[in-house]
Amino acid sequence: MKRVLTAVLLIPLVILALFKAPLWLFTLLVLGVALLAGREYLDIVVATGLKPFRALSYLFLLGLFVACGAFAAMVNGSQTPVYVLAGSSIAAALAVLVVLASPFVYLIASMRREPLSAALADASASFFLLPYVGLTLFGLPMLRSYENGAIFILFMMLTVWAGDTAAFYVGRAFGRHKLAPRVSPGKSWEGSVASVVAAVAVAWLLFRYLTPIWRGLHSAGLVSLSGYSYYMRSLGNVRPDFPSATWWMAAVFGLCVNVAAQFGDLVESALKRGAGLKDSGALLPGHGGVLDRIDALLFAIPTGWLLYVSGYSTYFTSRGILIS
């Protein structure tokens, strides 16, 4: 019951933030999630017997999101003054430089560790926070900055949630063959297959009905023509239309995102099991910690971004049609 109630409360807030928050505020919200997930990750590291560099980890995570916000502003800044873009470019370059230097900073800091044999492990575990939590969540503001990126993120999340829900209920009812007993004894092959089927089915429906979904979101005040190109806005009385994805392209999207999400879930389970923990935290009733809730997305987001830039952006680029 707590699991359902928490989801009912959180999902509308996530959707509102995704569609209505300005890009800078959305980036700050994602940073907040990253910091909470990062704290839980570092708690897992501590539970394994290591001593991570907490202050440095939070500092580098913040630096990464400075780069994310600056770069996303440039991507979304066709109407932004030149001096603002120049400042954003400098901020992004400096932040990226700091992040690239982070492993060397960790190694220098680790020289003071006792015993010295723990230096490499402590530095490595601390640095892993950046690619595992930072760079993956980095993809959300980046995707959001693209045309109809918010809808693409919504599709990705719905695909992940559909697979997760199917795996949970089918696995509980029919699961007989263990998927990865050393890592997560509760997961079964039956649940995993059901997860793939549900994700592919939902992805097919979402891509098939993208245009009416956009119009429904527009009617609800969540999307508008203001995010479209100057040419689209200049046409005046225009209703957007979107290219149709073939069934197999939709299926590939659902399959790739789902498989990545399942690996993300298993990886976090392995980290917790290695540390002797059941949950990464207790912030979300019925769901455990923030990291427990986003573990699948940490692998699904970069996968979705790769799909978007490799050709799926075409299906989210509108073709305007005049309304008589």
ABEGO torsion letter per residue (X at the ends): XAAAAAAAAAAAAAAAAAAABBAAAAAAAAAAAAAAAAAAAAAAAAAAGBBBBAAAAAAAAAAAAAAAAAAAAAAAAAABBAAAAAAAAAAAAAAAAAAAAAAAAAAAAAAABOBAAAAAAAAAAAAAAAAAAAAAAAAAAAAAABBGAAAAAAAAAAAAAAAAAAAAAAAAAABABBABAAABAABBAAAAAAAAAAAAAAAAAAAAAAAAAAAAAAAAGABBAAABBAAAAAAEBBBBBBBBBBAAAAAAAAAAAAAAAAAAAAAAAAAAAAAGBABABAABBGAEBAAAAAAAAAAAAAAAAAAAAAGAAAAABBBBBBBX
